């Protein structure tokens, strides 16, 4: 099975050969719970997201990726920040791509749908905000969620 392997400032990390703009979405419901997926490519928990396609805006990609991975339709409500650390690279074993991080994290509000898995998500569930950080996740995802939970209202730029 194809895997995704994250490297964070690891001197043994492979050299990046790709840079792909992507989006992650922190979707909440009326109770303030956060929509989380357990990724099928590395078993870590994450918020939904993925690459922005040609001809697509950032909000369109955010809504599409959320629906594809979770079964939930959302509307975009704000921005958490930008994440472009060249020390974070992701190896995709299916094709040897080594992607430098380039993610914009936005917030969204669920408007319809029922949580459902996809080929990219083993599990999908609403997690109370005070339990989210207890889930196993990549360091970069943890940082993004911590920035959201801090609630400063100012976007992270990094």
N, C-alpha and C positions, 0 to 999 in steps of 0.2 A: 504494500500500500504506500502511496505517496505520502511523504511527511513534510512538515514545516518545522524547521529548527531555528530558533532565535538565538543570536549571539549578541551579548551586551558587553562591549569593550573587552572582548576576549582576544588576546594576542594570537591565538590559533584560529581565529575566524577566517573563513574564506574571503577573498577580495570581492567587493560588490561589482556586479556587471550590469546592473539595472537600477533604474529609478522610476517608480510608478506612482503617480498621485493616487492616494486612496483616502477613504473616509471611514470613520468609526462613529457610531451613533449610540449615545446614552439615552435610551428611551425609558420614560417612566409612565406609570399608570396613575389612576386617580388616588391611590394610596401612597404614592411616592416610591413604590417598589421599582427596582431596576431590572430591565429585561436582559437576561444573560443567556449565553449559549455555551455548551461544552463542545469545543471544536472537534471535528472528526479527524483532523490531520495531526493533532498533537495532544489531545485530551485535556488541554488547558481550558479554563473558563475565560470568556471574553464578552465584550459587547459586540453586536453585529457590525459588519463592515466589509469593505473590499475596494477594489480598484474602480476608479472613475473611468467610464467608457468614453471614447471619442463621441462628440456630439451631445454629451450629457453634462448638465450642470452639477455642481456639488450637491445641492439639495435633492435633485432627481436621483443621483447615485445613492444618497443616504436612504431615501425612501425605498428605492428598488432593492438595495442590499438587505435592508431590514426585513422587508416582505419575503424575499427569497429565502433567507436563513431562518426566519422565525414564524412566518405566517401572520405577523402583526403589521398593520398599516399605521404609519405614524406621520405626524406633521413636524417639520423642523422648527425649533423655537429659539435656538441660540447657538453659541460657540463656546467650547471649552478651551480650545487652543490648537496650536500647530506643533507637530512633532517631526523634526527632521534631523535627528542625531545621526551623523555618519558613523558613529561607533556602534550603532544598532543595525545589524544586517540579518536578513532572513534567508536561509537556504531552503529552496523547494527541491526536494529530492527527485521529483518526477521529471524535471527537465534541466537541472543544474543551475537554474536561475539563482543568483544571490542578489537580493534586492536591498538597497539602502532604504532605511525608514524615510517615508514621506507621507505622513498622515495628518489629516485635519479632523479634529474631533468636535462633533456637534451634539446638541441636545435635541430630543424629540419627545413628543407627547403621543401616546397611543390613541388612535381614533377608532380602530376596529380590528377584528380578527381574534383568533384563538391560537395560543402558542402551539407550533408544530415544527417537527424536525425536518431537515433537508439533508442533501448529500454532504453539506458542510457542517452540520450541527447534529451531534449525538443526542443532546438534551437541550431543551429550551424551557426556561422557567423565569417567573417573576421572583426576585430575591429582595427581601426587605433591605433597605439601604444600610442598616447597621450590621448586616450579615455578609454583604458583598465581598469585603476584603478578606474574609475567612476562606474564600474559595481559592484553589490552586490556579495561578495564572502567571503569565510571563511578566517580568519586571516592568516592561514598557506599558503593558495594559494596566498593571497595578498603579503606576504613576499617573496615568491618564484618569483613572477612576478616582484616585486620591485628589487630583486637582479639581475634579467635578464636585466631590463631596466637601471640599474645603469651602466652596460657595463664595468665593471672593467676588464673583461677577466680572473679573478681569480675565481676558484670555491669556493662557500660557503661550509664550512664543519661544520655541526652542527647536 
